[in-house]
Amino acid sequence: MKLENELSVSVEIMSPAYAIIVSTNKESIEQLKNYTEIEEIEEPFTLEAQDVTSSYYSR
């Protein structure tokens, strides 16, 4: 795959319109912004706490 070869990243195709791209360095993520095929980049984050009222409701 083009991105895997050019940027040394791992690509997992989830659907025709969505993929997960994993990189071990920030430079590769920055270079992704130059590809016209990439429409949006979401950087990972750590969930620290979950709002129980928004995810679970009981009476």
PAZAPA-4460 file (N, C-alpha, C; in steps of 0.05 Angstrom, whole numbers, plus 32768, in hexadecimal, padded with zeros to 4 digits):
% residues 59
    n_x    n_y    n_z   ca_x   ca_y   ca_z    c_x    c_y    c_z   seq   type   mol
   8011   7FE8   8000   8000   8000   8000   8012   8019   8000     1      M     A
   8009   802D   7FF2   8018   8046   7FEE   8022   8052   8009     2      K     A
   800F   8057   801B   8017   8064   8034   802A   8053   8045     3      L     A
   8025   803A   8046   8037   8028   8055   8053   8029   804A     4      E     A
   8057   8029   8030   8071   802A   8024   807F   8045   8027     5      N     A
   8070   805B   8023   807B   8076   8023   8080   8081   803F     6      E     A
   806F   807A   8052   8071   8086   806D   8078   8072   8083     7      L     A
   807B   8059   807C   8080   8044   8090   806B   8044   80A6     8      S     A
   8052   8044   809E   803C   8043   80B1   802C   8029   80AC     9      V     A
   801B   8022   80BF   8009   800B   80BD   7FED   8015   80B6    10      S     A
   7FE1   8009   80A2   7FC6   8011   8099   7FB3   7FFA   809B    11      V     A
   7F9C   7FFF   80A9   7F87   7FEB   80AA   7F6E   7FF7   809E    12      E     A
   7F65   7FED   8087   7F4E   7FF7   807A   7F35   7FEC   8088    13      I     A
   7F24   7FFF   8092   7F0C   7FF7   80A0   7EF3   7FF7   808E    14      M     A
   7EF3   8009   807B   7EDD   800B   8067   7EE8   801A   804F    15      S     A
   7ED9   801D   8039   7EE3   802C   8022   7EE9   8049   8029    16      P     A
   7EDE   8053   803E   7EE2   8070   8045   7EF1   8074   805F    17      A     A
   7EFA   805F   806C   7F07   8062   8087   7F1D   804E   808A    18      Y     A
   7F33   8058   8096   7F4A   8046   809C   7F57   8050   80B5    19      A     A
   7F65   803D   80C3   7F75   8044   80DA   7F92   8042   80D1    20      I     A
   7FA1   8058   80D6   7FBD   805A   80CF   7FCD   805D   80E9    21      I     A
   7FE0   804B   80ED   7FF0   804C   8105   800D   8052   80FE    22      V     A
   8018   8065   810D   8034   806D   8109   8042   806F   8123    23      S     A
   805C   806B   8123   806C   806E   813C   8079   8089   813E    24      T     A
   8076   809A   812A   8082   80B5   812C   8070   80CB   8122    25      N     A
   8072   80E2   812D   8062   80F9   8127   8066   8103   810A    26      K     A
   807E   8100   8100   8084   810A   80E5   8072   80FC   80D0    27      E     A
   806D   80E3   80D3   805C   80D4   80C0   803F   80DF   80C1    28      S     A
   8036   80E5   80D9   801B   80F0   80DC   8019   810C   80CE    29      I     A
   802E   811C   80D2   802E   8136   80C4   802F   8133   80A6    30      E     A
   803D   8120   809C   803F   811B   807F   8025   8111   8074    31      Q     A
   8014   8104   8084   7FFA   80FB   807A   7FE9   8113   8071    32      L     A
   7FED   812A   807D   7FDD   8142   8075   7FE2   814A   8058    33      K     A
   7FF8   8141   804C   7FFE   8148   8031   7FF1   8136   801C    34      N     A
   7FE4   8121   8025   7FD7   810E   8012   7FBA   8117   800E    35      Y     A
   7FB3   811A   7FF4   7F97   8123   7FEE   7F83   810D   7FF5    36      T     A
   7F8B   80F4   7FF7   7F79   80DE   7FFE   7F70   80E0   801B    37      E     A
   7F7F   80ED   802C   7F79   80EF   8048   7F67   8108   804D    38      I     A
   7F4F   8103   8056   7F3C   8119   805B   7F3D   8123   8077    39      E     A
   7F42   8112   808A   7F41   8119   80A6   7F55   8108   80B6    40      E     A
   7F62   8115   80CA   7F74   8106   80DB   7F6B   810A   80F8    41      I     A
   7F67   80F5   8106   7F61   80F6   8123   7F79   80EA   8132    42      E     A
   7F85   80F9   8143   7F9C   80EF   8152   7F91   80E0   816A    43      E     A
   7F9F   80CC   8174   7F95   80BC   818A   7F95   80CC   81A4    44      P     A
   7F84   80C4   81B6   7F83   80CF   81D1   7F7C   80BA   81E5    45      F     A
   7F81   80BF   81FE   7F7C   80AB   8213   7F63   80B3   8222    46      T     A
   7F50   80A0   8224   7F38   80A5   8234   7F40   80A3   8251    47      L     A
   7F3A   80B8   8260   7F41   80B8   827D   7F29   80B2   828E    48      E     A
   7F12   80BB   8287   7EFA   80B6   8297   7EE2   80B6   8284    49      A     A
   7ECE   80A6   828B   7EB7   80A4   827A   7E9F   80B0   828A    50      Q     A
   7E90   80C0   827C   7E78   80CB   8288   7E62   80B6   8288    51      D     A
   7E5C   80AA   829F   7E49   8094   82A1   7E2D   809C   8299    52      V     A
   7E26   80B5   829C   7E0B   80BD   8295   7E07   80BE   8277    53      T     A
   7E1C   80C2   8268   7E19   80C3   824B   7E1B   80A7   823E    54      S     A
   7E27   8094   824C   7E2A   807A   823F   7E18   8065   824B    55      S     A
   7E0B   806A   8261   7DFA   8055   826E   7DE3   8063   827C    56      Y     A
   7DCB   805A   8278   7DB4   8065   8285   7DA3   804F   8290    57      Y     A
   7D9B   8051   82A9   7D89   803E   82B5   7D75   804C   82C6    58      S     A
   7D5D   8041   82CA   7D49   804D   82DB   7D47   8040   82F5    59      R     A
***
